[in-house]
Amino acid sequence: DSFNVSSITDNGTGDYTVNFTNPVDVDFAVAISASDVLTGGSQSRIVPSQRTRTTNSLRISTNGVSGSSAYDCVVVNAIVFGN
């Protein structure tokens, strides 16, 4: 099921936009997580953050802790709570 997501846009390294099928209230709540589990079981530390939000979309970014540069993760999760 799409859960009110029409598409996800990859804007570049560590930069994603989640586009909503139906607009949500501008005061929606967001929970974001990301991980980068590599072959062999090691894991890098990732910092996900909200960049911008509108009633029609949510833009998020992921950065590696070391150096704080943009980083593409293996898994990025976002949960939106709103009307």
N, C-alpha and C positions, 0 to 999 in steps of 0.2 A: 504494500500500500504506500501511497506517496506522502501521507500525513501532512498535507497542505504545502508540499514542496513541488514546485513546477520544474525547477532545474537548479543545478549547481554550476557556477562558472569558476573556472580556474583562471584567475587574473594574473598569475605569475607565481614565482617561488614563494610558498607559504602564504598565499593571498587568495581567499575564496569568497564568493558571494552566493548565499542561499537565497533563491527567489521563491516567493510564496505564491501559491495558486490563488488564494483569497487573501485580501488585506487583513492584517491583524491590528489590534490597538497599539498605538505608538509607545505605550508604557509597558510593553511586554517584558517579561523576565527571561533571561538567557543563562543557560549553563553550558560551558564549553570544556571539552577535554581533548587531549591529543597524546599520542604515544608513537614511539619509533622503535619497535622491537625488531632487532636485527637478527640475521641468521646466527645461530649459536647462543641465542638467549640474552645477549647483552642489551641494555636499553639506554638510550640517550635521554637527557632531561629536556623537556619541551615546555615552552610557555605560550599557551594560546590566549588570544585577547580579542575583544570586540573592537572593530574599527569604526564602522558606521552602521546605522540602522534606520530604516524607514518602515512605513506600514506595509511595504511590498517586498522588502529584502533585508538581509542581515549580512554584513561583510565582516569576516573574521581573518585573523592572521596567526601564524605560528612561527615562533622564533626559537632557535636553539639557545640554551642557557649560556654556553661558552661563546663569547663574542657577540651575543644578542643579534645575530644576523638572521634574515628570513630563512625558513627551513621547511622543505616539503616533508610531511610526516607520512608514516604508513597508515595511520588511523586518525581521523579527526571526527569528533562527535559534537553535535550541537542540539540542545533541546530548548524549544521556545514555548513559554507559557503565556498565553494571552487570550483575549476575546476574538 
